[in-house]
Amino acid sequence: MSIKTFIPSGFPGEREIIIPENLLESLISNPVTGQLYVTHIGYYPNAKCHYRERPNGAEQYIFIYCENGIGWVEYNGNRMILSKNQFIILPPFEKHAYGSGDKKPWSIYWIHFQGTNASFFNSIMGRNIEIKEADNSRIQDRLILFTEIYRNIERDIYDIDNLQYTSFCLLHFLASLKYIKSFREIKSIGKIDNIQKCVQFMKDHLEEKITLKDIADFGGYSITRINTLFRIETGLTPMEYFSNLKIQRACIYLRDSDLKIKEIAFKLNYFDQFHFSKTFYKKMGIPPQRYRKMAQSTQTVMPHIL
């Protein structure tokens, strides 16, 4: 038996899959898929005049995500607007209606789903929730997950491994909506990792003359963006952080080498000894000469930076 895939003429480019009734019994009885499974899934682009009204609700939970345009949802006595990057999940067997806006018809991704664990997502049901656009929104990542669910169902719905994999994808997809902050955090971690790579780049070039543009180019950011990310992660600008790293290196030279003050200043690319000493005092609270004397005393706990 082949799966039913509909592309009605009402919405050009529309895609829809309905799981055959005889297969639903297998999904319910399977210990993995029974926890969460798709019954219908689809995408309606530019769905002009789209309208559904269910006085007694549907048998399944209904997820609707508005990709573009504007629509509306009536549920629990409230009429809610659903616009770009907003979604809603409607519980089963409860009266509702929804439809596309007249002037800007919505484009929506939608899923009907069931399962013993479906109620786990009750906390995000019955209200429109916005996924605010930001660098770490991961909106496209969610759409990739949706596409993976759809394509796996379309590819081979009668393979048990494929069905179980699709259920796990659905769980991940819905979890990304319930735990928006956690789902976004992966992007933030990636940026933090990249900032740490920029810090290592600074450490590798402490005795060279590098500019803010050099650091930004290494990290693949604009100057404005890397300034913002560094402030978020460290509380400092990149060049302030780089200056602190140079003072750290100077402390090591003062403690462990016989280099003169002017030689340390030269190695770390300061204008002259006076500029180095002034910067060192500003950050450490004592002049370089005194730091050297104190650092070489094993009984003294030295001040530190960063």
The 8 nearest C-alpha neighbors of each residue, nearest first, counted from 0:
[[1, 2, 157, 19, 3, 156, 22, 21],
 [2, 0, 3, 156, 4, 155, 19, 157],
 [1, 3, 4, 0, 18, 19, 153, 156],
 [2, 4, 16, 17, 5, 1, 18, 19],
 [3, 5, 16, 15, 2, 6, 17, 14],
 [6, 4, 15, 7, 14, 3, 16, 13],
 [5, 7, 14, 13, 15, 8, 4, 12],
 [8, 6, 9, 5, 10, 13, 11, 14],
 [7, 9, 10, 11, 6, 13, 12, 5],
 [10, 8, 7, 11, 46, 13, 47, 6],
 [9, 11, 13, 8, 46, 12, 44, 7],
 [12, 10, 13, 8, 9, 44, 7, 6],
 [11, 13, 10, 14, 44, 6, 43, 42],
 [12, 14, 43, 6, 10, 11, 42, 44],
 [15, 13, 6, 42, 41, 5, 12, 43],
 [14, 16, 41, 5, 4, 40, 42, 6],
 [15, 17, 4, 40, 39, 3, 41, 5],
 [18, 16, 39, 3, 38, 19, 15, 40],
 [17, 19, 38, 39, 20, 16, 22, 23],
 [20, 18, 22, 21, 17, 23, 2, 3],
 [19, 21, 23, 22, 18, 24, 17, 38],
 [22, 20, 19, 23, 24, 25, 18, 26],
 [23, 21, 25, 20, 24, 19, 26, 18],
 [22, 24, 26, 20, 25, 21, 27, 19],
 [25, 23, 27, 22, 26, 21, 28, 20],
 [26, 24, 28, 22, 23, 27, 29, 21],
 [27, 25, 23, 29, 32, 24, 33, 28],
 [26, 28, 33, 24, 25, 29, 23, 32],
 [27, 29, 25, 26, 33, 24, 30, 32],
 [28, 30, 33, 26, 32, 31, 27, 25],
 [31, 29, 33, 32, 28, 34, 27, 26],
 [32, 30, 33, 29, 34, 163, 166, 35],
 [31, 33, 34, 26, 29, 163, 35, 166],
 [34, 32, 27, 29, 114, 31, 30, 26],
 [33, 35, 114, 115, 116, 32, 31, 36],
 [36, 34, 114, 32, 33, 113, 166, 116],
 [35, 37, 166, 112, 113, 32, 114, 38],
 [36, 38, 112, 39, 111, 113, 110, 40],
 [37, 39, 18, 112, 111, 17, 36, 40],
 [40, 38, 17, 111, 16, 37, 110, 18],
 [41, 39, 110, 16, 15, 109, 111, 17],
 [40, 42, 15, 14, 109, 108, 16, 110],
 [41, 43, 108, 14, 13, 107, 109, 44],
 [42, 44, 13, 107, 106, 46, 10, 45],
 [45, 43, 106, 46, 13, 42, 107, 10],
 [44, 46, 106, 104, 105, 47, 43, 10],
 [47, 45, 44, 49, 104, 10, 43, 105],
 [46, 48, 104, 49, 45, 99, 101, 105],
 [49, 47, 99, 50, 46, 101, 98, 104],
 [48, 50, 99, 98, 47, 46, 51, 104],
 [51, 49, 98, 97, 48, 99, 52, 96],
 [52, 50, 97, 96, 98, 53, 49, 95],
 [51, 53, 96, 95, 54, 97, 50, 94],
 [52, 54, 56, 55, 95, 94, 96, 51],
 [55, 53, 94, 56, 52, 95, 93, 96],
 [56, 54, 94, 53, 92, 93, 57, 95],
 [55, 57, 92, 93, 94, 53, 54, 91],
 [58, 56, 91, 92, 59, 55, 53, 93],
 [57, 59, 91, 92, 56, 60, 113, 90],
 [60, 58, 91, 57, 112, 113, 111, 61],
 [59, 61, 90, 91, 112, 111, 89, 113],
 [62, 60, 111, 89, 88, 110, 59, 63],
 [61, 63, 88, 110, 109, 87, 111, 89],
 [64, 62, 109, 86, 87, 108, 107, 88],
 [65, 63, 86, 108, 107, 85, 66, 109],
 [66, 64, 107, 83, 67, 85, 84, 82],
 [65, 67, 83, 106, 107, 84, 64, 68],
 [68, 66, 83, 106, 105, 65, 82, 69],
 [67, 69, 105, 103, 104, 82, 83, 106],
 [70, 68, 82, 105, 100, 103, 104, 81],
 [71, 69, 99, 100, 81, 98, 105, 80],
 [70, 72, 80, 81, 97, 79, 98, 99],
 [71, 73, 97, 79, 78, 96, 74, 80],
 [74, 72, 78, 96, 95, 77, 97, 79],
 [73, 75, 95, 77, 76, 72, 78, 94],
 [74, 76, 77, 73, 94, 95, 125, 93],
 [75, 77, 74, 73, 78, 95, 94, 79],
 [78, 76, 74, 73, 75, 79, 72, 126],
 [77, 79, 73, 72, 74, 71, 80, 76],
 [80, 78, 72, 71, 73, 77, 81, 127],
 [81, 79, 71, 70, 82, 72, 78, 69],
 [82, 80, 70, 71, 69, 85, 79, 65],
 [81, 83, 69, 85, 65, 68, 70, 80],
 [82, 84, 67, 66, 65, 85, 68, 69],
 [85, 83, 130, 65, 66, 129, 82, 86],
 [86, 84, 129, 128, 83, 65, 82, 81],
 [87, 85, 64, 128, 63, 127, 65, 129],
 [86, 88, 127, 63, 126, 62, 128, 125],
 [89, 87, 62, 124, 61, 125, 63, 90],
 [88, 90, 61, 125, 60, 124, 87, 62],
 [91, 89, 60, 93, 88, 61, 124, 92],
 [92, 90, 59, 60, 58, 57, 93, 56],
 [91, 93, 56, 57, 55, 58, 94, 90],
 [94, 92, 56, 91, 55, 95, 90, 57],
 [95, 93, 56, 54, 55, 53, 74, 92],
 [94, 96, 74, 73, 53, 56, 52, 93],
 [95, 97, 52, 73, 51, 72, 53, 74],
 [98, 96, 72, 51, 71, 50, 73, 52],
 [97, 99, 50, 49, 71, 70, 51, 100],
 [98, 100, 70, 104, 49, 105, 48, 47],
 [99, 101, 70, 104, 69, 103, 102, 105],
 [102, 100, 103, 104, 99, 47, 48, 70],
 [101, 103, 100, 104, 69, 68, 47, 99],
 [102, 104, 68, 100, 69, 101, 105, 99],
 [105, 103, 100, 47, 99, 68, 45, 46],
 [104, 106, 68, 69, 45, 99, 67, 70],
 [107, 105, 44, 45, 67, 66, 43, 65],
 [108, 106, 65, 43, 64, 66, 42, 105],
 [109, 107, 42, 64, 63, 41, 43, 65],
 [108, 110, 63, 62, 41, 40, 107, 64],
 [111, 109, 40, 62, 39, 61, 112, 41],
 [112, 110, 61, 39, 38, 60, 59, 37],
 [111, 113, 37, 60, 38, 59, 36, 110],
 [114, 112, 59, 36, 35, 117, 60, 37],
 [113, 115, 35, 34, 117, 33, 116, 36],
 [114, 116, 34, 117, 33, 35, 113, 118],
 [117, 115, 34, 114, 119, 118, 35, 120],
 [118, 116, 114, 119, 115, 113, 120, 35],
 [117, 119, 120, 121, 116, 115, 114, 90],
 [120, 118, 117, 116, 121, 122, 115, 123],
 [119, 121, 118, 122, 123, 117, 124, 177],
 [122, 120, 124, 118, 123, 119, 117, 90],
 [123, 121, 120, 124, 119, 177, 118, 125],
 [124, 122, 121, 120, 177, 125, 126, 88],
 [125, 123, 88, 121, 122, 126, 89, 87],
 [124, 126, 89, 88, 87, 123, 74, 127],
 [127, 125, 124, 87, 128, 123, 88, 79],
 [126, 128, 87, 86, 85, 81, 129, 79],
 [129, 127, 85, 86, 126, 87, 130, 123],
 [128, 130, 85, 131, 84, 86, 127, 83],
 [131, 129, 84, 85, 132, 128, 136, 138],
 [132, 130, 129, 133, 136, 84, 85, 138],
 [131, 133, 136, 130, 134, 138, 84, 135],
 [134, 132, 136, 135, 131, 137, 130, 138],
 [133, 135, 136, 132, 137, 186, 187, 183],
 [134, 136, 186, 133, 183, 137, 187, 184],
 [135, 137, 133, 138, 132, 134, 183, 131],
 [138, 136, 140, 139, 135, 183, 141, 186],
 [139, 137, 141, 140, 136, 142, 130, 132],
 [138, 140, 142, 141, 137, 143, 136, 144],
 [141, 139, 137, 143, 138, 142, 144, 145],
 [142, 140, 144, 138, 143, 139, 145, 172],
 [141, 143, 145, 139, 144, 140, 146, 138],
 [142, 144, 146, 140, 141, 145, 147, 139],
 [145, 143, 141, 147, 142, 146, 172, 148],
 [146, 144, 142, 148, 143, 147, 141, 149],
 [147, 145, 143, 149, 148, 144, 150, 142],
 [146, 148, 144, 150, 145, 149, 151, 143],
 [149, 147, 145, 146, 151, 165, 150, 152],
 [150, 148, 146, 152, 147, 151, 153, 145],
 [151, 149, 153, 147, 152, 148, 154, 146],
 [150, 152, 154, 153, 148, 149, 147, 155],
 [153, 151, 156, 149, 150, 154, 155, 148],
 [152, 154, 150, 151, 155, 149, 156, 2],
 [155, 153, 151, 152, 150, 156, 149, 161],
 [156, 154, 157, 152, 153, 158, 151, 161],
 [155, 157, 152, 158, 162, 153, 154, 161],
 [156, 158, 155, 159, 162, 161, 22, 152],
 [157, 159, 161, 160, 156, 155, 162, 163],
 [160, 158, 162, 161, 163, 157, 156, 164],
 [161, 159, 163, 162, 158, 164, 165, 157],
 [160, 162, 164, 158, 159, 163, 165, 151],
 [163, 161, 159, 165, 160, 164, 158, 166],
 [162, 164, 166, 160, 165, 161, 32, 31],
 [163, 165, 161, 167, 166, 162, 160, 168],
 [166, 164, 168, 162, 163, 167, 148, 161],
 [167, 165, 169, 163, 36, 168, 164, 32],
 [166, 168, 170, 164, 169, 165, 171, 163],
 [169, 167, 165, 171, 166, 170, 172, 164],
 [170, 168, 172, 166, 167, 171, 173, 165],
 [169, 171, 167, 173, 168, 172, 174, 166],
 [172, 170, 174, 168, 169, 173, 175, 167],
 [171, 173, 169, 175, 170, 174, 168, 144],
 [172, 174, 176, 170, 175, 171, 169, 177],
 [175, 173, 177, 171, 176, 172, 178, 170],
 [176, 174, 172, 173, 178, 182, 179, 177],
 [177, 175, 173, 174, 179, 178, 172, 123],
 [176, 178, 174, 175, 179, 123, 173, 120],
 [179, 177, 175, 181, 176, 180, 174, 182],
 [178, 180, 182, 176, 175, 181, 177, 183],
 [181, 179, 183, 182, 178, 184, 175, 177],
 [182, 180, 184, 183, 178, 179, 185, 175],
 [181, 183, 179, 175, 180, 184, 178, 185],
 [184, 182, 180, 181, 135, 185, 186, 136],
 [185, 183, 187, 181, 186, 182, 188, 180],
 [186, 184, 188, 187, 183, 189, 182, 181],
 [187, 185, 189, 135, 184, 188, 183, 190],
 [186, 188, 184, 190, 189, 185, 191, 135],
 [189, 187, 191, 185, 190, 186, 192, 184],
 [188, 190, 186, 192, 187, 191, 185, 193],
 [191, 189, 193, 187, 192, 188, 194, 186],
 [190, 192, 188, 194, 193, 189, 187, 195],
 [193, 191, 195, 189, 190, 194, 188, 196],
 [192, 194, 196, 190, 191, 195, 189, 197],
 [195, 193, 197, 191, 196, 192, 190, 198],
 [196, 194, 198, 192, 197, 193, 191, 199],
 [195, 197, 193, 199, 194, 198, 200, 192],
 [196, 198, 200, 194, 195, 199, 218, 201],
 [199, 197, 195, 201, 200, 196, 194, 202],
 [198, 200, 202, 196, 201, 197, 203, 195],
 [199, 201, 197, 203, 198, 202, 196, 204],
 [202, 200, 198, 204, 199, 203, 205, 241],
 [203, 201, 199, 205, 204, 200, 198, 244],
 [202, 204, 200, 201, 205, 199, 206, 198],
 [205, 203, 201, 207, 202, 206, 200, 209],
 [204, 206, 202, 207, 201, 203, 245, 267],
 [207, 205, 267, 204, 266, 268, 208, 245],
 [208, 206, 204, 205, 209, 268, 267, 266],
 [207, 209, 268, 210, 206, 204, 205, 267],
 [210, 208, 213, 207, 211, 204, 214, 212],
 [209, 211, 213, 212, 214, 208, 238, 215],
 [210, 212, 214, 213, 215, 238, 222, 237],
 [211, 213, 215, 210, 214, 216, 222, 221],
 [214, 212, 210, 216, 211, 215, 209, 217],
 [215, 213, 217, 211, 212, 216, 218, 197],
 [214, 216, 212, 220, 218, 217, 213, 222],
 [215, 217, 219, 213, 218, 214, 212, 220],
 [218, 216, 214, 215, 219, 213, 197, 220],
 [219, 217, 215, 216, 220, 197, 214, 193],
 [218, 220, 216, 217, 215, 221, 214, 225],
 [221, 219, 215, 218, 225, 224, 216, 222],
 [220, 222, 224, 223, 215, 225, 219, 216],
 [221, 223, 225, 224, 215, 226, 212, 220],
 [224, 222, 226, 221, 225, 227, 220, 215],
 [225, 223, 227, 221, 226, 222, 220, 228],
 [224, 226, 228, 227, 222, 223, 220, 229],
 [225, 227, 223, 229, 224, 236, 228, 230],
 [228, 226, 224, 230, 225, 229, 231, 223],
 [229, 227, 225, 231, 230, 226, 232, 224],
 [230, 228, 232, 226, 231, 227, 233, 236],
 [229, 231, 234, 235, 227, 233, 228, 232],
 [232, 230, 228, 229, 234, 233, 227, 235],
 [231, 233, 229, 230, 228, 234, 191, 194],
 [234, 232, 235, 230, 229, 231, 236, 240],
 [233, 235, 230, 231, 232, 229, 236, 240],
 [236, 234, 230, 233, 239, 240, 229, 237],
 [235, 237, 239, 226, 238, 230, 229, 240],
 [238, 236, 240, 239, 229, 241, 226, 235],
 [239, 237, 241, 240, 236, 242, 211, 210],
 [240, 238, 242, 236, 241, 237, 235, 243],
 [239, 241, 237, 243, 238, 242, 235, 236],
 [240, 242, 238, 244, 243, 239, 237, 201],
 [243, 241, 239, 245, 240, 244, 238, 246],
 [244, 242, 246, 240, 245, 241, 247, 239],
 [243, 245, 247, 241, 242, 246, 240, 248],
 [246, 244, 248, 242, 247, 243, 205, 249],
 [245, 247, 249, 243, 248, 244, 250, 242],
 [248, 246, 244, 250, 245, 249, 243, 251],
 [247, 249, 245, 251, 246, 250, 244, 252],
 [250, 248, 246, 252, 247, 251, 253, 245],
 [251, 249, 253, 247, 248, 252, 254, 246],
 [250, 252, 254, 248, 249, 253, 255, 247],
 [253, 251, 249, 256, 255, 254, 250, 248],
 [254, 252, 250, 291, 251, 255, 256, 249],
 [255, 253, 251, 252, 294, 291, 295, 250],
 [254, 256, 252, 251, 253, 257, 295, 250],
 [257, 255, 252, 258, 253, 254, 251, 259],
 [256, 258, 259, 255, 253, 252, 254, 260],
 [259, 257, 256, 262, 263, 260, 252, 253],
 [258, 260, 262, 261, 263, 257, 253, 264],
 [261, 259, 263, 262, 264, 258, 272, 287],
 [260, 262, 272, 264, 263, 259, 265, 271],
 [263, 261, 265, 259, 264, 260, 258, 266],
 [264, 262, 266, 260, 265, 261, 267, 258],
 [263, 265, 261, 269, 262, 267, 272, 266],
 [264, 266, 262, 268, 263, 267, 269, 261],
 [267, 265, 263, 264, 268, 206, 262, 269],
 [266, 268, 206, 264, 265, 269, 263, 205],
 [269, 267, 265, 266, 264, 208, 206, 270],
 [270, 268, 264, 271, 275, 267, 265, 274],
 [271, 269, 274, 268, 272, 275, 265, 264],
 [270, 272, 274, 269, 273, 264, 275, 265],
 [271, 273, 261, 275, 274, 264, 276, 260],
 [272, 274, 276, 275, 271, 277, 270, 261],
 [275, 273, 277, 271, 272, 276, 270, 278],
 [274, 276, 272, 278, 273, 277, 264, 269],
 [277, 275, 279, 273, 278, 274, 280, 272],
 [276, 278, 274, 280, 275, 279, 273, 281],
 [279, 277, 281, 275, 280, 276, 274, 282],
 [278, 280, 276, 282, 281, 277, 283, 275],
 [281, 279, 284, 285, 286, 283, 277, 278],
 [282, 280, 278, 279, 284, 283, 277, 285],
 [281, 283, 279, 280, 284, 278, 304, 243],
 [282, 284, 280, 285, 279, 281, 302, 303],
 [285, 283, 280, 281, 282, 286, 279, 302],
 [284, 286, 280, 283, 290, 289, 287, 279],
 [287, 285, 280, 289, 288, 276, 290, 279],
 [288, 286, 290, 289, 291, 276, 279, 285],
 [289, 287, 291, 290, 286, 292, 260, 253],
 [288, 290, 292, 291, 287, 286, 293, 285],
 [289, 291, 287, 293, 288, 292, 294, 286],
 [292, 290, 294, 253, 288, 289, 293, 254],
 [291, 293, 289, 290, 295, 294, 288, 296],
 [292, 294, 290, 296, 295, 291, 289, 299],
 [295, 293, 291, 296, 254, 292, 290, 301],
 [294, 296, 293, 292, 254, 297, 291, 255],
 [295, 297, 293, 294, 298, 299, 292, 291],
 [296, 298, 299, 295, 294, 300, 293, 301],
 [299, 297, 296, 300, 293, 295, 294, 301],
 [298, 300, 297, 296, 301, 293, 294, 295],
 [301, 299, 298, 302, 294, 297, 293, 296],
 [300, 302, 299, 303, 294, 293, 290, 298],
 [303, 301, 283, 300, 304, 284, 290, 285],
 [302, 304, 301, 305, 283, 247, 250, 282],
 [303, 305, 243, 247, 302, 283, 282, 246],
 [304, 303, 243, 244, 240, 247, 233, 246]]
